[in-house]
Amino acid sequence: MMGMLRRLGESIRASQLWRSVFRQGIPRDRRSRVLAVMGNVFLHLHPPELRRSGVRLSFTWCLGGLTFFLFLVEAVTGILLMFYYRPVAEYAYHDMVGLRGHVSFGLLREIHRWGAHLMVITCWLHLLRVFLTGSYRPPREFNWVVGVCLLVLTMLMSFTGYLLPWDQLALWAVTVGTNMAAAAPWLGSEGPGSSLLAVEGIPLVHPGSDVRFALLGGVAVGPAALMRFYVLHCVALPVLAGVLMAVHFWRIRRDGGISGPL
């Protein structure tokens, strides 16, 4: 019986279908390990060899991996929440109440909410660890910039999701946040430098054309702001973050894996 199973396994591994999917056999030496890594769409993001410090928990604390894991958790739970939530002013609050009280005992929404908080925390701690260990130094300075951009996107994803419950806390928190955007230099109607941007005395940046208006779709938080924040939170920002994460991981590989201690 065992011989038949062994011959069946060998015939499957020798078939054209198997070899078209798995180009390398079981890695048994350094060359076969390198070929297996380079021929795999997921494993090729990692270098074939790692520093000892790169796999030592006390050096990295796995903060980058935890942040990526939480991003995946947010993506999966967010897609599931989209089946129940309607980004319309008349239904948004009632849908959120239903998600808390009826859908999976509120667990799905709470996993998404607490996962967002944890992702912000782990992303901040990851950048702090990179800074304290000097991992931003050449040739990794560009990847440090990519990481900072990912931190900004993480904060923006958290901010845009704050409005979606459509309650009083969300309304006034976003009102305060977008008022801060109105004070942005050059881009906000109340920020420094905006008065200098004018054509024939007509200001180019005013309450109806600044970054605050672009976020809200108006001069105050309303149904247009809810729709814009929903699209930013569910589509634009996650897609951009996913692209930058792919670049981030690829640059780590090109730079020789995770950096070592100073």
C-alpha positions in Angstrom: 0.0 0.0 0.0 2.8 2.4 1.0 4.6 1.6 -2.2 1.6 2.4 -4.3 1.2 5.7 -2.6 4.9 6.5 -3.1 4.7 5.7 -6.8 1.5 7.8 -7.1 3.2 10.7 -5.4 6.2 10.4 -7.7 4.0 10.2 -10.8 2.2 13.4 -9.7 5.4 15.3 -9.1 6.7 14.2 -12.5 3.6 15.3 -14.3 3.6 18.4 -16.5 0.8 20.0 -14.4 2.8 19.7 -11.2 6.1 20.9 -12.8 4.3 23.9 -14.4 3.2 25.1 -10.9 6.1 24.0 -8.8 9.2 24.5 -10.8 11.6 23.4 -8.0 11.6 20.3 -6.0 12.1 20.1 -2.2 15.0 22.4 -1.3 17.9 20.3 -0.1 20.9 22.6 -0.6 21.7 26.3 -0.9 21.2 26.4 -4.7 17.8 24.7 -4.5 16.8 26.9 -1.7 17.7 30.0 -3.6 15.8 28.7 -6.7 12.8 27.9 -4.6 12.7 31.4 -3.1 13.2 33.1 -6.5 10.6 31.0 -8.2 7.8 31.7 -5.7 5.6 34.8 -5.9 5.4 35.2 -2.1 8.8 34.0 -1.0 10.8 36.0 -3.6 10.1 39.1 -1.5 12.5 37.7 1.1 16.2 37.3 0.6 17.4 33.6 0.5 19.7 34.3 3.5 18.9 36.3 6.7 21.0 37.9 9.4 20.8 36.4 12.8 19.6 39.7 14.2 16.8 39.7 11.6 15.1 36.7 13.2 15.9 37.7 16.8 12.7 38.8 18.5 14.6 41.1 20.9 15.9 43.2 18.0 12.8 43.6 15.7 10.0 42.7 18.1 8.2 41.6 14.8 6.6 45.0 14.8 6.6 45.3 11.0 5.1 41.8 10.6 2.5 42.6 13.2 1.5 45.8 11.4 1.2 43.9 8.1 -0.9 41.2 9.8 -3.2 43.8 11.3 -3.6 45.4 7.9 -4.8 42.1 6.5 -7.2 41.7 9.5 -8.5 45.2 8.7 -8.9 44.3 5.0 -10.8 41.1 5.6 -13.1 42.5 8.4 -13.6 45.7 6.4 -14.8 43.7 3.3 -17.2 41.8 5.6 -18.5 45.0 7.1 -19.2 46.4 3.6 -22.0 43.7 3.3 -23.9 45.3 6.1 -23.0 49.0 6.1 -24.6 51.6 3.7 -22.7 54.9 3.4 -25.8 57.0 3.3 -26.7 59.6 5.9 -30.2 58.1 6.5 -28.9 54.5 7.2 -25.3 54.8 8.3 -25.9 55.2 12.1 -28.7 52.5 12.2 -26.4 50.1 10.3 -23.6 50.7 12.8 -26.0 50.1 15.7 -27.1 46.9 14.0 -23.5 45.8 13.5 -22.8 46.3 17.2 -26.0 44.5 18.5 -26.9 41.9 15.9 -24.2 40.9 13.5 -21.9 38.3 15.1 -22.7 39.7 18.5 -20.9 42.9 17.5 -17.6 41.0 17.3 -16.9 41.8 13.7 -17.1 45.5 14.1 -15.1 45.4 17.4 -12.3 43.4 15.7 -12.1 46.0 13.0 -12.1 48.9 15.4 -9.6 47.5 17.9 -7.4 46.2 15.0 -7.3 49.8 13.6 -6.1 51.1 17.0 -3.5 48.4 17.3 -2.3 49.0 13.7 -1.6 52.6 14.5 0.3 51.7 17.7 2.4 48.9 16.0 3.2 51.2 13.1 4.4 54.0 15.4 6.5 51.5 17.4 7.9 50.0 14.3 9.2 53.3 13.1 10.5 54.1 16.6 12.4 50.8 16.6 13.9 51.5 13.1 15.0 55.0 14.3 16.5 53.8 17.5 18.5 51.0 15.8 19.7 53.2 13.0 18.0 51.1 10.3 17.2 54.2 8.3 20.8 54.8 7.4 22.2 54.3 3.8 21.3 52.4 1.7 17.9 52.2 3.5 17.1 55.9 3.6 14.5 55.7 0.7 12.8 52.8 2.5 12.6 55.0 5.6 10.7 57.6 3.5 8.4 54.9 2.3 7.8 53.8 5.9 6.9 57.4 6.9 4.5 57.6 4.0 2.9 54.3 5.2 2.6 55.8 8.7 0.8 58.8 7.3 -1.6 56.6 5.3 -2.3 54.5 8.4 -3.3 57.7 10.3 -5.4 58.8 7.4 -7.2 55.4 7.2 -7.9 55.7 10.9 -9.2 59.3 10.5 -11.4 58.6 7.6 -12.9 55.6 9.3 -13.8 57.8 12.3 -16.7 59.4 10.4 -18.4 56.2 9.3 -20.4 55.5 12.5 -22.2 58.8 11.8 -22.8 59.7 15.4 -22.2 62.9 17.4 -18.6 61.9 18.4 -17.7 61.2 14.7 -19.4 64.4 13.5 -17.5 66.7 15.8 -14.2 64.9 15.7 -14.1 65.2 11.9 -15.2 68.8 12.2 -12.2 69.6 14.4 -9.9 67.5 12.1 -11.0 69.2 8.9 -10.8 72.6 10.5 -7.1 71.8 11.2 -6.8 71.0 7.5 -8.2 74.4 6.6 -5.1 75.9 8.4 -2.6 73.9 6.3 0.1 76.0 4.6 -0.8 77.0 1.0 -3.5 74.4 0.8 -6.0 75.7 3.4 -8.0 78.8 3.1 -7.0 79.8 6.7 -3.3 78.7 6.4 -0.2 80.8 5.8 0.6 81.5 2.2 -2.9 81.1 0.9 -3.4 84.8 0.5 -0.4 85.0 -1.8 -2.1 82.7 -4.3 -4.3 85.0 -6.3 -5.0 85.9 -10.0 -6.0 89.5 -10.6 -6.9 89.9 -7.0 -9.1 86.8 -6.8 -7.7 84.2 -4.3 -7.2 80.7 -5.7 -7.5 79.1 -2.3 -10.8 80.0 -0.5 -13.3 78.0 1.6 -14.8 76.6 -1.6 -11.6 75.4 -3.1 -9.2 74.4 -0.4 -8.1 71.0 1.0 -10.9 71.1 3.6 -13.5 71.5 0.8 -11.9 68.6 -1.1 -12.2 66.3 2.0 -15.8 67.2 2.9 -17.3 67.9 -0.5 -18.7 71.1 1.0 -18.1 73.6 3.7 -19.5 71.5 6.5 -19.7 67.8 7.4 -22.6 66.3 5.6 -23.7 63.4 3.3 -21.1 64.3 0.7 -18.4 64.0 3.4 -19.6 60.6 4.5 -19.4 59.3 0.9 -16.0 60.8 0.4 -14.6 59.4 3.6 -16.1 56.0 2.8 -14.4 55.8 -0.6 -11.1 57.0 0.8 -11.3 54.6 3.7 -12.4 51.5 1.8 -10.7 52.0 -1.6 -8.2 54.8 -2.2 -6.1 54.7 0.9 -5.9 50.9 1.3 -4.9 50.4 -2.4 -2.2 53.1 -2.1 -1.0 51.6 1.2 -0.9 48.1 -0.4 1.3 49.4 -3.3 3.7 51.1 -0.9 3.9 48.0 1.3 4.9 46.0 -1.7 7.6 48.6 -2.5 8.6 48.6 1.2 9.1 44.8 1.3 10.9 44.7 -2.0 13.3 47.4 -0.9 14.1 45.4 2.3 14.9 42.4 0.1 17.1 44.5 -2.2 18.9 46.0 0.7 20.0 42.6 2.0 17.1 41.8 4.4 16.4 43.3 7.8 19.3 45.5 9.0 21.6 44.4 11.9 22.4 46.1 15.1 24.6 49.2 15.1 
